[in-house]
Amino acid sequence: MLQLESNLQHKIKEFNLKPGSLVLVKNLAIELSADWKMKPRYLEPMVIIHCPKGGAFILAELDGFVWQNKVAVFRVILYLARKEISYEKEVK
């Protein structure tokens, strides 16, 4: 994961994210803690439920639990999965 982050560090991050895409969310809660090296930098893969034009994403975990808070664009990176997962939109 560190190698992927360092490879993409100086590139323009113009991901084509749409509902159904798998993403990783950067864990900002660990940055101020003393033992940040021992904790995961990214949370588990999540599915994008809704992505408005100018704002934050609405995400769900793979088991279907939808997050209460919206996630800013700078916290999200594309998850490179080996095969595509089918996704049915059920959010109104």
N, C-alpha and C positions, 0 to 999 in steps of 0.2 A: 504494500500500500504506500509506503514511503517513496518507493521508486516511481510509482505512478504519479504521486503528488509532485515530486521534483521534476519529472518530465513535462508536466503540464503547467508548471509554475509561470513561465514567461510567454505562454501562448494566449491568444485571445480565446476566452471561454464562451464560445457561441454554440452551445449545445442545442439540438433540436428537441426540446423536451415537450412532450404532449401527454395527455391523460393515458395512463397505462405504462408509462416508462418507469423503469427501476432506477432509483437514485440512492446515494448515500448522503446522510446529513451530518455535517460537522458538529461535533460535541463541544460547544462553547463553554459549558459549565466546568470543564476540567482545566481551563487555561489559567485560572487564578489559584488553583490548589497547589500545595507544595509537592505532591507526588504525581504530577501530571504525566510523567514519563511512563508510569505504570498503568495508566488508564487508556481505554480505546479512544482514538481521535475521531472516529466516525461511528455513528449508530448503525444498526443493522439495515439491510436493504429495505427500502420503502417504495410504495407505489404512488404515483402522482394521481390524485383524484380530479383536481381542478387547477388550472393555471391561468389566471387572469392576465391581461396584457401588461399592466404596469406594476404588478405587485407580487405578493407572496403566494407560495404554493399551499394547497391543502393536500396533506399526505395521509396515507393509511399504511398500517403495518401489513405484512403478508397474510396474517390471519383475519384481516378485515376490520380491525379496530382503527377508527378514524381519529387522528390527533385533534385535540381541542384548539390548539394554537396554530396560526399560520406560520410558515417557515420562509424566511427571506431568501432571495435568489442566490446571494453570495455564500450561503451555507450549504448549497446543494451541488453535488457533482454526479455525473452520469455513472451508473453502475454497469460495468461491462459483463453482461451475463453470457453464458455459453449458448443458451437457447431461450427463445421468447416464451413468456408466460401469458396465457390468455387472461383477459380482464374484462369483466362485464360491469358497465357503469350502472350503479344503483342509487347514487346520491342525487337528491332533487335540488 
